[in-house]
């Protein structure tokens, strides 16, 4: 499933500095990024299994 999304640009060096200065912010950013990566990897895995898994449908000619 493809969903509409938003992109936000951050100054990476500034965010890194803020996270280093505030441990609570650093943990919150880390948790958010980790959860997002896990969600996307899970979706990619599911899609690859649909396409190439042992029960995948043969492509139409």
Secondary structure, 3 states (H helix, E strand, C coil): CCCCCCCCCCCHHHHHHHHHHCHHHHHHHHHHHHHHHHHHHHHHHHHHHHHHCCCCCCCCC
